[in-house]
Amino acid sequence: MDIRRANERGHAAHGWLDSHHTFSFADYYDPKHMGFRALRVINDDRVEAGRGFGRHPHRDMEIISYVLEGQLAHEDSMGTGSVIRPGDVQRMSAGTGVTHSENNPSKEEGVHFLQIWLVPDQTGIEPSYEQKTFSEEEKRGKLKLVASPTGAEGSVSIHTNAKLYAGLFKAGEKSELALDKNRHTWVHVAKGEVIVNGSVLKAGDGAALSSETRLLVEGSNGSEGEVLVFDLA
């Protein structure tokens, strides 16, 4: 298991936006961290009240937004308008091209969210959008499937040979996931602290696993942990 600590990530501070980049993004470039398999971007973003990203274009990318605190308003050229809150998983397939905006609609509270990009298996698909809510109970002490190519188990569907799991762990809670040794796994700790295959990982930490057959996620004696697990080809 190769651990990438939170303080090793790229960092961009724009006043209204504070962003940490697990992989190379925008002005942050590190040839050793251009992504992991089909996982291209994990941006850990905090946006001030009333601020956000104006309308901008994307194409040929699977984009997942995962809100940790606050709320995020989304509008796009497909006519979609929604507000994303903790527990929601939003997927936008940019395909042949889409424009969208993301703003913090609150006048008082900031928003903390993850923006995740996955390279699709096929380019030039029709743009599409999907959003689903997963309760705390579904993720408590377990790894809940929230995104997959087939939409299995009520997950959002993605056009990438990958699965995304989300879990919440307190001390004494644990969940084991069987891994295909011919595939690869990336673990991202979104909040708090967890123990992954015996190693303590804290908020912002990531870990790459290859040729492994099991992943054990446990709660620690520190703060409650929220974790995302990517199963990648």
C-alpha positions as a Python dict, from the first residue, in 0.01 Angstrom:
ca = {
    (1, 'M'): (0, 0, 0),
    (2, 'D'): (144, 333, -112),
    (3, 'I'): (21, 618, 110),
    (4, 'R'): (-1, 979, -11),
    (5, 'R'): (-44, 1209, 287),
    (6, 'A'): (-273, 1510, 283),
    (7, 'N'): (15, 1758, 316),
    (8, 'E'): (181, 1615, 4),
    (9, 'R'): (-108, 1727, -219),
    (10, 'G'): (-112, 2036, -434),
    (11, 'H'): (-273, 2343, -282),
    (12, 'A'): (-440, 2648, -435),
    (13, 'A'): (-575, 2935, -226),
    (14, 'H'): (-789, 3186, -416),
    (15, 'G'): (-954, 3364, -124),
    (16, 'W'): (-1309, 3244, -192),
    (17, 'L'): (-1178, 2897, -281),
    (18, 'D'): (-937, 2676, -89),
    (19, 'S'): (-852, 2364, -289),
    (20, 'H'): (-625, 2064, -236),
    (21, 'H'): (-538, 1848, -536),
    (22, 'T'): (-457, 1479, -489),
    (23, 'F'): (-346, 1465, -853),
    (24, 'S'): (-209, 1724, -1096),
    (25, 'F'): (-469, 1989, -1175),
    (26, 'A'): (-467, 2344, -1315),
    (27, 'D'): (-145, 2518, -1200),
    (28, 'Y'): (-40, 2221, -985),
    (29, 'Y'): (171, 1979, -1188),
    (30, 'D'): (352, 1674, -1056),
    (31, 'P'): (448, 1415, -1318),
    (32, 'K'): (452, 1145, -1048),
    (33, 'H'): (88, 1216, -961),
    (34, 'M'): (-110, 1254, -1282),
    (35, 'G'): (-387, 1024, -1163),
    (36, 'F'): (-431, 659, -1071),
    (37, 'R'): (-562, 427, -1340),
    (38, 'A'): (-889, 586, -1463),
    (39, 'L'): (-906, 815, -1158),
    (40, 'R'): (-783, 1151, -1284),
    (41, 'V'): (-888, 1413, -1025),
    (42, 'I'): (-977, 1436, -659),
    (43, 'N'): (-1014, 1802, -565),
    (44, 'D'): (-1093, 1875, -201),
    (45, 'D'): (-1267, 2213, -228),
    (46, 'R'): (-1396, 2464, 27),
    (47, 'V'): (-1598, 2752, -115),
    (48, 'E'): (-1704, 3062, 77),
    (49, 'A'): (-2069, 3158, 122),
    (50, 'G'): (-2225, 3308, -191),
    (51, 'R'): (-1929, 3222, -416),
    (52, 'G'): (-1861, 2951, -671),
    (53, 'F'): (-1752, 2841, -1016),
    (54, 'G'): (-1914, 3026, -1307),
    (55, 'R'): (-2032, 2839, -1615),
    (56, 'H'): (-1746, 2650, -1779),
    (57, 'P'): (-1713, 2361, -2026),
    (58, 'H'): (-1617, 1993, -1993),
    (59, 'R'): (-1604, 1705, -2235),
    (60, 'D'): (-1527, 1331, -2228),
    (61, 'M'): (-1507, 1301, -1850),
    (62, 'E'): (-1716, 1138, -1576),
    (63, 'I'): (-1751, 1400, -1302),
    (64, 'I'): (-1872, 1310, -953),
    (65, 'S'): (-1949, 1568, -685),
    (66, 'Y'): (-1965, 1455, -322),
    (67, 'V'): (-2063, 1714, -60),
    (68, 'L'): (-1925, 1679, 292),
    (69, 'E'): (-2061, 1997, 455),
    (70, 'G'): (-2299, 2268, 336),
    (71, 'Q'): (-2469, 2266, -3),
    (72, 'L'): (-2374, 2308, -367),
    (73, 'A'): (-2606, 2443, -637),
    (74, 'H'): (-2560, 2295, -985),
    (75, 'E'): (-2688, 2416, -1323),
    (76, 'D'): (-2588, 2288, -1666),
    (77, 'S'): (-2653, 2318, -2039),
    (78, 'M'): (-2868, 2001, -2030),
    (79, 'G'): (-3128, 2199, -1834),
    (80, 'T'): (-3048, 2032, -1504),
    (81, 'G'): (-3072, 2235, -1185),
    (82, 'S'): (-3021, 2082, -842),
    (83, 'V'): (-2877, 2134, -496),
    (84, 'I'): (-2630, 1875, -367),
    (85, 'R'): (-2610, 1811, 7),
    (86, 'P'): (-2423, 1566, 233),
    (87, 'G'): (-2535, 1213, 145),
    (88, 'D'): (-2588, 1299, -222),
    (89, 'V'): (-2378, 1162, -506),
    (90, 'Q'): (-2399, 1356, -831),
    (91, 'R'): (-2269, 1221, -1161),
    (92, 'M'): (-2234, 1428, -1476),
    (93, 'S'): (-2112, 1260, -1794),
    (94, 'A'): (-1963, 1539, -2005),
    (95, 'G'): (-1939, 1331, -2322),
    (96, 'T'): (-1951, 1539, -2641),
    (97, 'G'): (-1958, 1857, -2436),
    (98, 'V'): (-2146, 2027, -2155),
    (99, 'T'): (-2121, 2353, -1965),
    (100, 'H'): (-2213, 2387, -1598),
    (101, 'S'): (-2180, 2607, -1293),
    (102, 'E'): (-2138, 2518, -926),
    (103, 'N'): (-2214, 2772, -657),
    (104, 'N'): (-2258, 2790, -283),
    (105, 'P'): (-2617, 2917, -244),
    (106, 'S'): (-2580, 2991, 128),
    (107, 'K'): (-2519, 3350, 234),
    (108, 'E'): (-2373, 3237, 567),
    (109, 'E'): (-2209, 2895, 549),
    (110, 'G'): (-1922, 2760, 343),
    (111, 'V'): (-1943, 2438, 143),
    (112, 'H'): (-1689, 2156, 157),
    (113, 'F'): (-1703, 1905, -126),
    (114, 'L'): (-1500, 1666, -338),
    (115, 'Q'): (-1492, 1693, -714),
    (116, 'I'): (-1384, 1366, -873),
    (117, 'W'): (-1302, 1301, -1238),
    (118, 'L'): (-1287, 957, -1397),
    (119, 'V'): (-1174, 897, -1755),
    (120, 'P'): (-1460, 727, -1945),
    (121, 'D'): (-1412, 401, -2133),
    (122, 'Q'): (-1559, 559, -2445),
    (123, 'T'): (-1540, 915, -2575),
    (124, 'G'): (-1809, 1105, -2760),
    (125, 'I'): (-2108, 976, -2562),
    (126, 'E'): (-2424, 1181, -2512),
    (127, 'P'): (-2399, 1405, -2203),
    (128, 'S'): (-2613, 1296, -1908),
    (129, 'Y'): (-2677, 1365, -1541),
    (130, 'E'): (-2776, 1160, -1237),
    (131, 'Q'): (-2806, 1230, -864),
    (132, 'K'): (-2895, 997, -578),
    (133, 'T'): (-2904, 1018, -200),
    (134, 'F'): (-2745, 758, 29),
    (135, 'S'): (-2847, 770, 394),
    (136, 'E'): (-2606, 763, 688),
    (137, 'E'): (-2755, 426, 784),
    (138, 'E'): (-2655, 277, 446),
    (139, 'K'): (-2291, 382, 502),
    (140, 'R'): (-2261, 332, 877),
    (141, 'G'): (-1985, 80, 948),
    (142, 'K'): (-1989, -51, 592),
    (143, 'L'): (-1873, 29, 240),
    (144, 'K'): (-2179, 116, 37),
    (145, 'L'): (-2163, 98, -343),
    (146, 'V'): (-2255, 447, -467),
    (147, 'A'): (-2130, 443, -829),
    (148, 'S'): (-2080, 159, -1079),
    (149, 'P'): (-2100, 88, -1454),
    (150, 'T'): (-2435, -90, -1420),
    (151, 'G'): (-2601, 116, -1147),
    (152, 'A'): (-2598, -195, -927),
    (153, 'E'): (-2747, -180, -576),
    (154, 'G'): (-2907, 156, -645),
    (155, 'S'): (-2576, 327, -726),
    (156, 'V'): (-2538, 602, -984),
    (157, 'S'): (-2416, 471, -1318),
    (158, 'I'): (-2078, 571, -1462),
    (159, 'H'): (-1923, 511, -1804),
    (160, 'T'): (-1596, 383, -1657),
    (161, 'N'): (-1488, 34, -1552),
    (162, 'A'): (-1479, 135, -1187),
    (163, 'K'): (-1679, 110, -867),
    (164, 'L'): (-1699, 372, -593),
    (165, 'Y'): (-1784, 287, -233),
    (166, 'A'): (-1852, 526, 57),
    (167, 'G'): (-1846, 449, 427),
    (168, 'L'): (-1871, 606, 774),
    (169, 'F'): (-1671, 454, 1057),
    (170, 'K'): (-1657, 511, 1433),
    (171, 'A'): (-1428, 325, 1672),
    (172, 'G'): (-1526, -42, 1680),
    (173, 'E'): (-1686, -38, 1334),
    (174, 'K'): (-1520, -216, 1043),
    (175, 'S'): (-1589, -345, 696),
    (176, 'E'): (-1395, -576, 468),
    (177, 'L'): (-1405, -561, 89),
    (178, 'A'): (-1278, -845, -128),
    (179, 'L'): (-1043, -719, -400),
    (180, 'D'): (-950, -868, -735),
    (181, 'K'): (-570, -891, -735),
    (182, 'N'): (-571, -802, -1106),
    (183, 'R'): (-744, -468, -1033),
    (184, 'H'): (-634, -161, -839),
    (185, 'T'): (-777, 35, -546),
    (186, 'W'): (-753, 396, -435),
    (187, 'V'): (-869, 494, -87),
    (188, 'H'): (-943, 859, -2),
    (189, 'V'): (-1022, 972, 351),
    (190, 'A'): (-1275, 1253, 315),
    (191, 'K'): (-1314, 1338, 685),
    (192, 'G'): (-1182, 1227, 1022),
    (193, 'E'): (-965, 920, 1064),
    (194, 'V'): (-978, 550, 972),
    (195, 'I'): (-747, 250, 977),
    (196, 'V'): (-689, 91, 636),
    (197, 'N'): (-520, -250, 629),
    (198, 'G'): (-355, -163, 959),
    (199, 'S'): (-238, 190, 870),
    (200, 'V'): (-393, 504, 1018),
    (201, 'L'): (-514, 746, 752),
    (202, 'K'): (-648, 1094, 826),
    (203, 'A'): (-856, 1348, 634),
    (204, 'G'): (-703, 1419, 294),
    (205, 'D'): (-480, 1111, 297),
    (206, 'G'): (-495, 871, 6),
    (207, 'A'): (-362, 521, -52),
    (208, 'A'): (-300, 314, -363),
    (209, 'L'): (-329, -65, -348),
    (210, 'S'): (-242, -310, -622),
    (211, 'S'): (-221, -693, -623),
    (212, 'E'): (-417, -704, -297),
    (213, 'T'): (-705, -942, -224),
    (214, 'R'): (-869, -763, 69),
    (215, 'L'): (-932, -417, 203),
    (216, 'L'): (-1013, -374, 572),
    (217, 'V'): (-1145, -35, 683),
    (218, 'E'): (-1185, 24, 1058),
    (219, 'G'): (-1289, 314, 1273),
    (220, 'S'): (-1020, 457, 1497),
    (221, 'N'): (-1017, 610, 1845),
    (222, 'G'): (-981, 950, 1678),
    (223, 'S'): (-1268, 1135, 1509),
    (224, 'E'): (-1529, 954, 1303),
    (225, 'G'): (-1400, 879, 955),
    (226, 'E'): (-1565, 914, 616),
    (227, 'V'): (-1394, 724, 337),
    (228, 'L'): (-1426, 673, -38),
    (229, 'V'): (-1290, 358, -203),
    (230, 'F'): (-1233, 334, -579),
    (231, 'D'): (-1210, -13, -739),
    (232, 'L'): (-1034, 43, -1073),
    (233, 'A'): (-937, -165, -1375),
}
